[in-house]
Amino acid sequence: MNNFKCHFCTNCNGTGCIGQLPGMGGVERNINFRLNCDGWEVCRKENPLLFVNFLERAITDRIPKISLAPMTGAVENIGFNDEELYYREIFSCIHKCGVGLCAGDGYPDEKIKYGIKAVKNLQKTDKKAKAVFFIKPFENKKIFEHIEMCLPYASAIGIDIDSYNIATMKKLVNLEKKTPSQLKQIKDYLKEKGKPFIIKGIFNTEDIKLLEELRPDCAYISNHGGRIETRIGSTAEFLQNFAEQIKNYTDEIWVDGGIRSPLDIATAMAFGADRVLIGRPFVTAFCKSGEKGVCKKALEFTLLQTAQLNNPML
């Protein structure tokens, strides 16, 4: 029997799960969770002409790509009864909807293994099925072990640099703030293996300096959905303020945090994102209504997109 921790709020904006971590909430009374959700509208209001001009240009160039954000801890954070079953079922639903897959890491090692098993299950019917795997900042020896496990099932591999101080893993395992030299070892190793290298958790100017030094294949702007101790702010404002600079140091920019509508997706695209990653909306839709809920949510994010892209004031 599942005992979901989500309150299934009509508007998932961080006000219904304050203080619930482990759970669906964040740190410091969900401040960054709430700012993430508000941030996209704030950016549109602060830069209406800039937004429309960017959007008109972007419409002809590309449609933004959408992925399930990497989320682990289905039992302790979501209230799902069986962790392995959760990954297998939600990956199956997301894959059917044509949304990209991302698998997270955690403690114990079974969590990343469940993500691997979920992709292996998909490969029974779709040999090309793969996910992007994000590995926690363990010591490099352990990171390389996890990379080896993921390689056959990964389209790319990233390091979750901001999660060294994540509240739910403190005192459970040794995580560390990665140095440029440590990350370069990982980048070089992945290059040998033919896998793109992603740095996840870009959210302050120190991180931009890291990008300049390392030149990863992808820079992933994130504050972990408001679930880590970091500066106060939204991923939307960070993308808006720094995307042009970040583009000098990487091939792609990904972003997550508070994306709740096709218009939010369009805003992210307009300000420089190549891919948006969505977590809580897909997870809560799955917990509430299973595959039907996930497919409905995916349609909301994709089919409605065209109308709002062509009329951004809708």
C-alpha positions as CSV (number, residue, x, y, z in Angstrom):
1,M,0.0,0.0,0.0
2,N,1.5,3.3,-1.1
3,N,1.3,6.3,1.3
4,F,2.0,9.3,-0.9
5,K,3.6,12.3,0.7
6,C,2.4,14.7,-2.0
7,H,-0.8,16.7,-1.2
8,F,-1.8,16.8,-4.9
9,C,-2.3,20.6,-4.7
10,T,-4.2,22.1,-7.6
11,N,-1.3,24.5,-8.1
12,C,2.1,22.8,-7.3
13,N,4.0,25.9,-6.2
14,G,5.7,24.8,-3.0
15,T,3.1,26.1,-0.5
16,G,1.5,22.8,0.4
17,C,4.5,20.8,1.5
18,I,6.5,23.3,3.5
19,G,9.0,21.6,5.9
20,Q,8.4,18.2,4.4
21,L,11.9,16.9,3.6
22,P,12.2,13.9,3.4
23,G,9.1,14.4,1.3
24,M,8.1,16.6,-1.6
25,G,9.2,19.9,-0.1
26,G,12.5,21.7,0.2
27,V,14.8,23.5,2.6
28,E,14.2,26.8,4.3
29,R,10.4,26.6,4.1
30,N,10.5,25.8,0.4
31,I,11.8,29.3,-0.5
32,N,13.7,28.3,-3.6
33,F,11.0,25.8,-4.6
34,R,8.4,28.7,-4.5
35,L,10.8,31.1,-6.2
36,N,11.4,28.5,-9.0
37,C,7.6,28.3,-9.6
38,D,7.1,32.1,-9.7
39,G,10.3,32.8,-11.6
40,W,9.1,32.1,-15.1
41,E,6.3,34.6,-14.8
42,V,8.6,37.1,-13.2
43,C,11.0,36.9,-16.2
44,R,8.1,37.4,-18.7
45,K,6.8,40.4,-16.8
46,E,10.2,42.0,-16.4
47,N,11.2,41.5,-20.1
48,P,8.0,41.3,-22.2
49,L,9.5,42.7,-25.4
50,L,12.7,40.8,-25.0
51,F,10.8,37.6,-24.3
52,V,8.5,38.0,-27.4
53,N,11.5,38.9,-29.7
54,F,13.5,35.9,-28.5
55,L,10.4,33.6,-28.8
56,E,9.7,34.7,-32.4
57,R,13.2,33.9,-33.4
58,A,13.2,30.6,-31.5
59,I,10.0,29.3,-33.0
60,T,11.6,29.0,-36.4
61,D,14.8,27.5,-35.1
62,R,13.8,24.8,-32.6
63,I,11.2,23.3,-30.4
64,P,12.5,22.7,-26.8
65,K,13.2,19.1,-25.7
66,I,11.5,17.8,-22.6
67,S,12.8,15.2,-20.1
68,L,11.8,13.7,-16.8
69,A,14.1,15.3,-14.2
70,P,16.3,12.8,-12.2
71,M,14.5,12.0,-9.0
72,T,15.4,9.3,-6.5
73,G,14.2,8.2,-3.1
74,A,10.7,7.1,-4.2
75,V,10.1,5.5,-0.8
76,E,11.3,8.1,1.6
77,N,10.4,11.2,-0.5
78,I,7.4,10.2,-2.5
79,G,5.8,7.5,-0.3
80,F,5.9,4.8,-2.9
81,N,5.9,1.4,-1.4
82,D,8.4,-0.3,-3.8
83,E,11.4,1.6,-5.1
84,E,12.3,-0.7,-7.9
85,L,8.7,-1.0,-9.1
86,Y,8.4,2.8,-9.1
87,Y,11.3,3.3,-11.4
88,R,10.2,0.6,-13.8
89,E,6.7,1.9,-14.1
90,I,7.3,5.6,-14.3
91,F,10.1,5.0,-16.9
92,S,7.7,2.9,-18.9
93,C,5.0,5.6,-18.8
94,I,7.4,8.5,-19.7
95,H,9.0,6.6,-22.5
96,K,5.6,5.8,-24.1
97,C,4.9,9.5,-24.1
98,G,8.1,10.4,-26.0
99,V,9.6,12.3,-23.1
100,G,13.3,11.9,-22.4
101,L,14.5,9.8,-19.4
102,C,16.9,10.8,-16.7
103,A,18.0,8.6,-13.8
104,G,19.3,9.8,-10.5
105,D,21.8,8.4,-8.1
106,G,21.6,8.1,-4.3
107,Y,22.2,6.0,-1.3
108,P,22.3,3.1,-1.1
109,D,23.6,1.9,-4.5
110,E,20.4,0.1,-5.3
111,K,18.9,3.4,-6.3
112,I,21.1,3.8,-9.4
113,K,20.7,0.1,-10.0
114,Y,16.9,0.4,-10.2
115,G,17.3,3.1,-12.8
116,I,19.6,0.8,-14.8
117,K,17.1,-2.0,-14.5
118,A,14.3,0.2,-15.6
119,V,16.2,1.1,-18.8
120,K,17.1,-2.6,-19.4
121,N,13.4,-3.4,-19.2
122,L,12.6,-0.8,-21.9
123,Q,15.3,-2.2,-24.1
124,K,13.4,-5.5,-24.3
125,T,11.0,-3.7,-26.7
126,D,13.1,-0.7,-27.7
127,K,16.8,-1.5,-28.2
128,K,17.6,2.2,-28.6
129,A,16.1,3.2,-25.2
130,K,18.6,5.0,-23.0
131,A,18.6,7.5,-20.2
132,V,20.8,10.3,-19.0
133,F,22.4,9.2,-15.7
134,F,23.3,11.7,-13.0
135,I,25.7,10.6,-10.4
136,K,26.1,12.1,-6.9
137,P,29.5,13.6,-6.0
138,F,31.0,10.6,-4.3
139,E,34.8,10.2,-4.2
140,N,35.9,9.7,-7.8
141,K,36.7,6.0,-7.3
142,K,33.0,5.4,-6.5
143,I,31.9,7.7,-9.4
144,F,33.9,5.6,-11.9
145,E,32.3,2.5,-10.5
146,H,28.8,3.9,-11.1
147,I,29.8,5.1,-14.5
148,E,30.8,1.6,-15.5
149,M,27.5,0.3,-14.4
150,C,25.6,2.9,-16.4
151,L,27.6,3.0,-19.6
152,P,25.5,0.5,-21.7
153,Y,22.3,2.2,-20.8
154,A,23.3,5.9,-20.8
155,S,23.0,8.4,-23.6
156,A,25.1,10.8,-21.4
157,I,26.4,11.0,-17.9
158,G,26.4,14.0,-15.5
159,I,27.8,14.8,-12.1
160,D,25.3,16.3,-9.6
161,I,27.8,18.9,-8.2
162,D,25.4,20.7,-5.9
163,S,24.2,17.7,-3.9
164,Y,27.2,17.3,-1.7
165,N,25.1,19.0,1.0
166,I,21.7,17.6,0.3
167,A,19.8,17.3,3.5
168,T,18.4,13.8,2.9
169,M,21.8,12.2,2.5
170,K,23.8,13.9,5.3
171,K,25.3,11.4,7.7
172,L,24.4,8.5,5.3
173,V,27.3,8.7,2.8
174,N,30.4,10.7,2.1
175,L,29.7,13.3,-0.6
176,E,32.2,16.0,-1.5
177,K,32.4,19.4,-3.2
178,K,34.2,18.6,-6.5
179,T,37.3,20.4,-7.6
180,P,37.9,21.3,-11.2
181,S,40.7,18.6,-11.4
182,Q,38.4,15.9,-10.0
183,L,35.7,16.8,-12.6
184,K,38.3,16.9,-15.4
185,Q,39.3,13.3,-14.6
186,I,35.6,12.3,-15.0
187,K,35.2,14.4,-18.2
188,D,38.3,12.8,-19.8
189,Y,37.2,9.3,-18.8
190,L,33.7,9.9,-20.4
191,K,35.3,11.2,-23.5
192,E,37.3,8.0,-23.9
193,K,34.0,6.1,-23.5
194,G,32.2,8.3,-26.1
195,K,29.7,9.7,-23.6
196,P,28.8,13.4,-23.3
197,F,29.7,15.0,-20.0
198,I,27.1,17.1,-18.1
199,I,27.6,19.3,-15.0
200,K,24.4,19.6,-13.1
201,G,23.7,22.1,-10.3
202,I,24.9,25.3,-12.0
203,F,23.4,28.1,-9.9
204,N,26.0,30.7,-8.9
205,T,28.9,32.6,-10.5
206,E,31.5,30.2,-9.0
207,D,29.8,27.5,-11.1
208,I,30.2,29.6,-14.2
209,K,33.9,29.8,-13.6
210,L,33.9,26.0,-13.4
211,L,32.2,25.8,-16.8
212,E,34.7,28.1,-18.3
213,E,37.5,25.9,-17.1
214,L,36.0,22.5,-17.9
215,R,33.9,23.2,-21.1
216,P,31.4,20.3,-20.5
217,D,29.1,19.1,-23.3
218,C,26.1,20.4,-21.3
219,A,25.5,22.8,-18.4
220,Y,22.5,22.0,-16.3
221,I,21.0,24.9,-14.4
222,S,19.4,23.6,-11.2
223,N,19.0,24.3,-7.5
224,H,17.8,20.8,-6.9
225,G,14.1,21.8,-6.8
226,G,14.8,23.9,-3.7
227,R,16.0,20.8,-1.8
228,I,19.6,21.9,-1.1
229,E,21.2,24.7,0.9
230,T,22.4,27.3,-1.6
231,R,21.8,31.0,-2.4
232,I,18.2,32.3,-2.5
233,G,16.9,32.6,-6.1
234,S,15.1,30.9,-9.0
235,T,16.5,28.9,-11.9
236,A,14.5,31.1,-14.2
237,E,16.3,34.3,-13.2
238,F,19.7,32.6,-13.3
239,L,19.0,31.3,-16.9
240,Q,17.8,34.8,-17.9
241,N,20.9,36.5,-16.5
242,F,23.6,34.1,-17.5
243,A,22.6,32.0,-20.4
244,E,24.5,34.1,-23.0
245,Q,27.7,33.9,-21.0
246,I,27.2,30.1,-20.3
247,K,26.7,29.5,-24.0
248,N,30.4,30.4,-24.5
249,Y,31.5,27.4,-22.5
250,T,29.2,24.5,-23.5
251,D,27.2,23.1,-26.3
252,E,23.8,22.9,-24.6
253,I,22.0,24.5,-21.6
254,W,19.5,22.4,-19.6
255,V,17.3,23.8,-16.9
256,D,14.7,22.6,-14.3
257,G,12.8,24.1,-11.5
258,G,9.2,25.2,-11.2
259,I,8.2,24.5,-14.9
260,R,4.4,24.0,-14.8
261,S,3.1,25.0,-18.2
262,P,3.9,25.1,-21.9
263,L,4.4,28.9,-21.5
264,D,7.1,28.2,-18.9
265,I,8.7,25.9,-21.4
266,A,8.6,28.5,-24.1
267,T,10.1,31.1,-21.6
268,A,13.0,28.8,-20.9
269,M,13.6,28.3,-24.6
270,A,13.3,32.0,-25.3
271,F,16.0,32.7,-22.7
272,G,18.4,30.1,-24.0
273,A,17.5,26.6,-22.7
274,D,17.9,23.7,-25.1
275,R,16.1,21.2,-22.8
276,V,13.8,21.6,-19.9
277,L,13.5,18.9,-17.2
278,I,10.3,18.4,-15.2
279,G,10.1,16.5,-12.0
280,R,7.3,17.0,-9.5
281,P,4.4,17.4,-12.1
282,F,5.2,14.1,-13.8
283,V,5.7,12.3,-10.4
284,T,2.5,13.5,-8.9
285,A,0.6,12.7,-12.0
286,F,1.9,9.2,-11.9
287,C,1.1,8.7,-8.2
288,K,-2.4,10.1,-8.7
289,S,-3.4,8.5,-12.0
290,G,-0.7,6.1,-13.2
291,E,0.1,5.9,-16.9
292,K,-3.1,7.8,-17.8
293,G,-2.0,10.7,-15.6
294,V,1.5,10.8,-17.0
295,C,0.3,10.8,-20.6
296,K,-2.2,13.6,-19.9
297,K,0.5,15.7,-18.3
298,A,2.9,15.0,-21.2
299,L,0.2,16.2,-23.6
300,E,-0.3,19.3,-21.6
301,F,3.3,20.1,-22.0
302,T,3.6,19.2,-25.7
303,L,0.4,19.5,-27.7
304,L,-0.6,22.8,-26.1
305,Q,2.9,24.1,-26.7
306,T,2.4,25.0,-30.4
307,A,-0.6,27.3,-29.6
308,Q,1.2,29.2,-26.9
309,L,4.5,29.4,-28.8
310,N,2.6,31.2,-31.6
311,N,0.7,33.4,-29.2
312,P,2.9,33.9,-26.2
313,M,0.4,36.1,-24.5
314,L,-2.2,33.3,-24.2
